[in-house]
Amino acid sequence: MRWLSDLFGLVSGNTAVRQALQEGGVVIDLRTAYEFDQGHVPRALNIPIDRIRVNIGRIRDLRKPVILCCNAGVHCREAAEILRSAGITQVYNGGDWESLWRIIKER
């Protein structure tokens, strides 16, 4: 069923994202530095989508679940595919950053 979630950029009921957060997941915001500076999830790392490939080692070294966010979730799917291809398996599409921030605040 995960393929269906990935296809539509959704995580069923946000359960997987919530679980990843409980496990100490790291939020990576894929937007540009300018967009990130306009508002972001506190403590999120800003790694723009065009810099994901060169940061694979850094992301792998985190040794934590990775929760991706962007403006609308489109770049999350692309980045998740890149990271999974590099062997980083605990990658979750958090969708747009504002929705992810609401999920985090609910905890």
C-alpha positions as CSV (number, residue, x, y, z in Angstrom):
1,M,0.0,0.0,0.0
2,R,3.0,2.3,0.5
3,W,3.3,2.7,-3.3
4,L,-0.2,4.1,-3.3
5,S,0.7,6.6,-0.6
6,D,3.9,7.6,-2.5
7,L,2.0,8.0,-5.7
8,F,-0.3,10.6,-4.3
9,G,2.2,12.1,-1.9
10,L,0.2,11.1,1.1
11,V,0.8,9.0,4.2
12,S,-2.4,7.3,5.3
13,G,-3.7,9.4,8.3
14,N,-0.2,10.8,8.7
15,T,0.5,7.7,10.9
16,A,3.9,7.0,9.5
17,V,5.0,10.6,9.8
18,R,3.8,10.8,13.4
19,Q,5.7,7.5,14.1
20,A,8.8,8.8,12.5
21,L,8.6,12.0,14.6
22,Q,8.3,9.8,17.8
23,E,11.4,8.0,16.7
24,G,13.4,11.2,16.6
25,G,12.9,11.9,12.9
26,V,14.6,14.8,11.2
27,V,12.6,17.2,9.1
28,I,14.3,18.2,5.8
29,D,12.8,21.2,4.1
30,L,13.4,21.0,0.3
31,R,12.5,24.6,-0.5
32,T,15.0,27.3,-1.5
33,A,16.8,29.2,1.3
34,Y,14.6,32.2,0.5
35,E,11.4,30.2,0.9
36,F,12.8,28.6,4.1
37,D,13.5,32.0,5.6
38,Q,9.9,33.0,5.0
39,G,8.7,30.3,7.4
40,H,9.6,26.8,8.3
41,V,9.3,23.9,10.8
42,P,11.5,24.7,13.8
43,R,14.7,22.7,13.8
44,A,14.2,21.6,10.2
45,L,17.2,21.3,8.0
46,N,17.1,23.2,4.8
47,I,18.5,21.1,2.0
48,P,17.0,22.4,-1.3
49,I,15.9,19.7,-3.7
50,D,18.7,20.5,-6.1
51,R,21.2,19.8,-3.3
52,I,19.8,16.4,-2.1
53,R,22.2,14.3,-4.1
54,V,25.3,16.0,-2.8
55,N,24.0,15.7,0.8
56,I,23.2,12.0,0.7
57,G,26.2,11.3,3.0
58,R,25.2,13.9,5.5
59,I,21.6,12.6,5.5
60,R,22.8,9.0,5.9
61,D,25.0,10.1,8.8
62,L,22.0,11.4,10.7
63,R,20.9,7.7,11.3
64,K,17.4,8.8,11.9
65,P,14.1,8.7,10.0
66,V,13.9,11.5,7.4
67,I,10.7,13.5,7.0
68,L,10.6,15.6,3.8
69,C,8.6,18.7,3.3
70,C,8.3,21.4,0.6
71,N,5.7,23.7,-0.8
72,A,3.2,21.1,-2.0
73,G,4.7,17.6,-1.6
74,V,5.9,17.3,-5.2
75,H,9.6,17.7,-4.5
76,C,9.2,15.3,-1.6
77,R,8.4,12.4,-3.9
78,E,11.4,13.2,-6.0
79,A,13.8,13.5,-3.0
80,A,12.3,10.3,-1.4
81,E,13.1,8.4,-4.6
82,I,16.7,9.7,-4.7
83,L,17.3,8.9,-1.0
84,R,15.7,5.4,-1.2
85,S,17.9,4.7,-4.3
86,A,20.9,5.6,-2.1
87,G,19.8,3.0,0.5
88,I,18.2,5.4,3.0
89,T,15.0,3.5,3.7
90,Q,13.3,5.5,6.5
91,V,12.1,8.3,4.3
92,Y,8.6,9.9,4.7
93,N,6.7,12.4,2.6
94,G,5.6,15.1,5.1
95,G,3.9,17.1,2.3
96,D,3.7,20.8,2.5
97,W,5.7,22.3,5.4
98,E,2.7,24.1,6.9
99,S,0.6,20.9,7.2
100,L,3.6,19.1,8.7
101,W,4.1,21.9,11.2
102,R,0.4,21.5,12.3
103,I,1.0,17.8,12.8
104,I,4.1,18.5,14.9
105,K,2.3,21.1,17.0
106,E,-0.5,18.5,17.7
107,R,1.9,16.2,19.4
